[in-house]
């Protein structure tokens, strides 16, 4: 492991529109501890993570820095301003990563229930394959529809995975993919797709269904129930 240096980029710059709350979802309390603290704790406790950069809204920066100081999250090396789009936020975070970085572990700050064991599992796979992401099996039947919402096809469920984060990439591979997307003006909605666009495979590592993303108010109750168990 000594040849590797893993920098986590925790993207917490979303505007929380769908949550419908006056505060940023990063500060929602889950069983007494705020979302961003739950998220950062997993990366702080993981031996495979060497450094963390948090990307957030400028209006949230001061409070996030206070939480980091209070909780003594020593691996957090920078808290930086997010961009207009998620891809811009990731790029801003990467810019502040340590020069020694060999791999980026990109994670949604709104996935506070990530387990350190799953972080380590997906990072180790990326050491082998250069690109890996956590995912889970799809249990619902998925339908592809047209512009009239009429079903046109049914994908084979056994071939589907619901992708989560962290998504982990070898540094030079990711920078090459980012450069390719910018030169070709490709929209970036998913980091895996970024790497797929230059012909590289991304290995899916099966994670936990509990690694949910907080998007709506109902997700808060679900997350608290999971924590309580």
N, C-alpha and C positions, 0 to 999 in steps of 0.2 A: 504494500500500500504506500510505501514511502515515495514511490515515483509519481504518485498522483496528488493533486491538490484540487479539491472540489469546492467551488464557490456556489452557494445557493443564492438565487435571485428570487426574492419573495415579492410578488406583484400584488400590491394592495392599494391600487390607484383608481379602482372603480368608483362610479358616482352613486352606487346603491339605489338607483332609481326604482327598480322593481321591488325593493324591500319596503318602500313607502314609509320610511322613518326619517325623522329630522336629523338624527346623528348618522355618522358613517358606520357601516356595518362592522368595520374593524373594531369599534368600541362597544358593540353589543355584548352584554354580559352573558356568559354561558356558565351557569352554576357558580357565579361569583367572580369569574375571571374573563376578561375581554377576549374577543376573537383573535386579535393579532398576537396576544400573549400566548394563547394556546398553540397557535401556529409556530411561533418562534421557539417555544419550549422544545418541541420535537426536534428541530434542527440543532438547537443548543446541546441537547442530550445525545445526539448522534455522533459517534466517534468518527464516522466517515466524512462528515462535513467539517471543512476547515475554516470557512469564512462565510458570512451572510451579508447581503446587501438588500435593504428594504426599499421598495419603490412605492411612493404614496402620493396622495394629493398634497399640494403645498399647505392647504388649510389643516391637514391632519399631522403634519410633520412634527410640530412641537410636542403634541400629546404622545405620539408614538415614541419619540426620543425619551420622553419622561418615563414611559412604561419600560423601555429597554434599560434605562438607568436604574429604575426601582427594582426590576427583576434580575438585574446583573447578567444580562445576556451578553457575555463577553465576545462571542463570535461575530456579533453584528459590527461591521466595520464602517458602514455608511448608511444613512437614510437620505434618499434622493427623490427629487421631484419626478412625478410620472409625466407621460406624454398625452397627446390627444387620443391616441388609440393604444390598445394593449401592446401591440408590436413596438410602438415608440417607447412605452414604459420599460419593456424588456431590454431594449437597446440602451436606454439610459442606465439601467442597472448594470448591464454588462460592462459599460464604460468604466464603472467604479470598482470592478472586481480586481482582485490582487493579480499582479503580473505573473505570479507563479501558477496561476490557474491552469489546470489541464482539462477540467470538465465543468460545465455549467449545469446546475440542477435548478430548473425553472419551476416555480410553484405558485399556485394561486393562494394569496393570503386569506381568501374566503373559504379555504379548506382547512379548518382548525383541528380536525380530528385525525389528521395524518399521523401514522405511527412511525416511530423511529426505525422499527424493524423493516417497514416497507420502504422507507427512504433508503436504507442500506441495501436492501434487496435490489432495487432498481438501479442504484448507482453502481453496484458491483456488476450488474449485467451490462451497463454502458461501458465499463472498463473492458469488457470482452468484445462488444459489438459496435462501440462508438456512439450508438443512439438507442435509447430505451425509454419506455414510458409505462407508468402504472395504468392498469385497466381492469375491468371486471367483465364477467360474462353477461350477455344480454338475456334477460328472462322474458321480456315481452316480445310478441310478434311485431315486427316492424314492417310498415307498408311504405312504398314509394308512390307518391301521388303526382298528378299533373296540375296545371293552373286552375282546373275546376274542382280540385280536391277529389278527383276520381282515381282509384287505385290503378296503377299501371304495372306494378311488379311487387313481389314479396321476396326480399333477400333471405338467404338461408341463415337461420338464427345461429347455428353453430359456427358460422364464419364471422359473426359480429362481436365486437368488443366495445364497451363504453369506456372511453379514454379519460383518465384522471391526470393529476399531477402529483409528484414531480415528473417532469420530462427531462431527461438527462442526455447531454450531448458532449462529445469531445470538442474541445475549444475551437480548433482550426476548422473542423467540419462545420460547426455552427456559424462561424464567421464567414466561411465561404458561401453557405446557404443564404445568409443575410445579405451579403453583397450581391448575390445573383438575383434575389428578390427585388432589391433596390434598383439595380440596373435594368431589370425587365418590368419595373413598375407593377409587380405582382402584389395583390392584397394579401396580408398575412393575418389569418384568424386563428391559426394553430401552429405551434412550434414544430410539431411532427411534420405537418404538411410542408413547412419551410424546407426541411431536410429531404422529404420525399421528392420535392420539385427538382432537386439536382441528382436524382437517381439513387439515393441511398435508402436502405431498408431501416426501419425502426422496429425494434423488438418490443413486443408487449409483455410485461411482467404482471401476472395476476396479483392484484392487491385486495383491498377490503371494501365491502359495500358500505362500511361505516365512514369512508373517506368522502363524505358528501360535500358539495359546494353550497354555501348559504346564498340563496337567491331570493326567496320569498319568506314572509313571516312564519309560515308553517315549518320551514326548515329549522328555525330556531328551536321550536319544541322538540323536533326530531333529534337535533344535536344534543339537547339537554338530557333527553331520555337515554341516548347512547352513552353519554358521559356518566350518568347515574348508575348504569349497569356495570 
